[in-house]
Amino acid sequence: MIDTMGILMKISRELHDFHRPKADEPPADELALRALAFLASDDERVARFLALTGLDAGDVRDMLGERGFHLAVLDHVAGDEAMLVEFAASESLPPESVGRARRALGGGDV
């Protein structure tokens, strides 16, 4: 006989853990700022981000503390799988940490 309730409880715990930040992950806003620094470390990456968002360097300075801007940065990184993997590796984090940070900032799944 299959323990359906046990299986459902296990799946529920795993999903809960998937959405909860891991203990060694930075807070969502900090991860977004790290992602921005990652973008800024490469002229082509940052130029693409600025072009797609319509922002300039002055706008970025003004928006550094805004939750919506943090979400936009994480959305941009998450929208390119190669960049996401490269960023996560540079931070010694799993790529899923960006998704968790997005959700913490009010974004949905990519």
N, C-alpha and C positions, 0 to 999 in steps of 0.2 A: 504494500500500500504506500502511496506517495504522500509525504508530509507537505501538503500544499500550503498550509498556514506557515510552517517553518520556512519554506522556500520564499514565500511572499515577505515574511519578516526580514529574511536575509537580504533580499533585493531592496527592500525599503531602507535598510541600514546602509547598504552600498550606495544607493542614490543620495542619501543624506550626506554621506561622507564625500561624494563627488562634488556636491555643491558647497561644502564647507571649506573655507581656506585651511590649508595645512599649516601646522605650527611653525614651520620654517619659511613660510611665504610672507613677503612684506604686505602691509595693508594695501588695499586697492589703489588709493590715491598715490602712494609711493611707487607702486609698480607702474602706474601710468606715467609718472615723471621719469622713471628709469627708461621706459619705452620711448619717451620723447628724447631723452639723451641718446638713446640708441639710434633713433632717426637722425638726430642732429650730427652724429658722428660720421655720416656719409652724405656728401653733397647731393647725390642723385636721390637718395631716399628722402631727405628733408625737402628737396625741391618738389618731388612728387606729392608729398604730404601737403605742402603749402598750396600747390596748384589745385589739388583735388578739393581742398577745404576752402580755397579762396582767401586764405589768411596770409598776412605778411609777418615779419619778425616782431613788429610792434604789437600786433594783435595777440601773438603768442604770449608775449610778456604780460599783457593785460589779463589774459585768461588762465594763467598758470594755476590759480587756486580754485578754478571752477570745475565742479563735478561733471558738467556736460562736456567740457573740453577734455577732461581725463578720459571720459567714455569715448570721445571721438578718436583720441590717440590710440586707445586699445582696440577700437573697431578697425582702425586703419591697419594696425599690426596683425590683427586676427584675420583680416580679409585677404592676406597673402600668405599662403601656407609656408612657403620657403622662408619668408621674412619672419613669420611666427616661430618657426623652428630655430632659426638663427638667433633671434632675440632670446628665446627661452634658454638655449644653450649658453649664450653669453652671460645669463643670469644664474646659471646652474639650477634652473627650475624646469618642471615639466610644462609642456605647451598648454596643458589644461589650466594652469594657474592664471593664464590671461583670461580664459573663459570665466573662471571663478571671480576674478577681479571685475570683469564686465558686469556680471550679475550683481555683485556687491554694490556697484555704482548705479544699478537700476537698468542695465541693458539686458536683453534677452539672449538666447542662444544664437550663435552665428550659423 
